[in-house]
Amino acid sequence: MFEDKFVKSNYSLEDLEEFRDEKGFIDLSKANIKFTDESKEAMGNQNRIKNWVKFKNDKVLIKGETILDEEKNYGIYAELIVEEIANQLGVQTAHYDLVKMIDSNGKETYGVLSVSIADPEKGQELVTLHDIIGDEKESEFADATSYDFTIEKLKEKLSLDGYEEKQINKVLEQYKKRIAFTIAVLDTDRHTENFAFIKTKEDGKDKISLSPIFDSEASLMLDNDISTIEMLLEDYIGLKQSVDVTQPKIGLVKSKEDGGLDSFWKDTLEEITQDDEVYDYCSEVLSGSIDMDIVLENVEKKIKAPLPETVQMIAKYSYNCRNEEFTNVLEGNIILEEDEGLEDINSILNFLINTGIEDKKITTSEQLEVGKQMQEDMKNKHVENLMEDMFFDRQ
């Protein structure tokens, strides 16, 4: 049994609090956690730290941070922030925390711990969407999977496995809602192996349901390398455009000629909300119901340390900007191309008013002057220079 190969610890997760440092990371070396080749997770990137640990009451996967071309990102913080968003929205989620450890080269590295979402001892079997439906043979998308393929294949496979129609319909509805959540948090890596289901038996009958959400590090634009995030925070227009083109891994697109929006995430959202239950969920739960300041404060309380300012800025802005457009899609209020200039002015004003310049709120008179100047400069096609001079050219 694979669990026999887990690293064993006599500590509970609660005990680990005494090893948390001033930046919020639990120092696993102080808890005498030493990984072995046998404890390594077989799935996924083998060049990344991924090891299982059996604490007193919990089975935990330890994951090192992702580093591409020697460039770090803030994905480990995304795990905690998305967990808190999910908790506030009533979405089942795995539990995450920040950790630091010593790698095989003796170098200190950072990552997260993730509590297992399925317990074989309780008869729970975790299967991925990919396990159920397999690969799409001829995808029309270079780096994504067709939503139509996943929904049709999932329904077909569950039916062949003997699940009742009522249960199949419930699973499909759960799946659509999870796609909507994925879109709302700008998750760019929720592929078919990152959707999972838990199989159980109840009164001798097979049961299946969507698992808690897990592996959300590629969310809220925090998977971009740090230098890119810092650059985007200096370029409001570029940041807004980047949020709008941040796409999920499963979806569809319809051209404007076919009545679509020519946007992968927007057309996907329109499609899944053809289901009235999913529309109500998106409208009543996902749309406009989260205060990101509270989300970030709660994460800081959990780790007992402040989040990096850059993490707070990109997470708050990307979520709020996506949520605004998410709501527009639901309400059919998509901005036409000829109105995009005015929309940019309104968005910039809202951003300045809510964020303030150098942590100082803008007064009403200043708001009016900002608005007048922006209106004039937008007409002259100089809005980017305006932003540079007025807000983003920080000392």
Secondary structure, DSSP 8 states (H G I E B T S, - for coil): -GGGGSEE-S--TGGGGGGB-TTS-EETTTTT----STTB-SSS-TTS-EEEEE-SS-EEEEEE--EETTEEB-HHHHHHHHHHHHHHHT--B--EEEEEEE-TTS-EEEEEEEE-S--GGGT-EEEEHHHHH---TT-SSSSSEEHHHHHHHHHHHHHHTT--HHHHHHHHHHHHHHHHHHHHTT-S---TTS-EEEEEEETTEEEEEE--B----S-TTTTSBHHHHHHHTT-HHHHHHHHHT---SEE----GGGTS-S-HHHHHHHHHTTSHHHHHHIIIIISS---HHHHHHHHHHHHTS---HHHHHHHHHHHHHHHHHHHHHHHT----GGGHHHHHHHHHHHHHHHH-BTTB---HHHHHHHHHHHHHHHHTT-HHHHHIIIII---
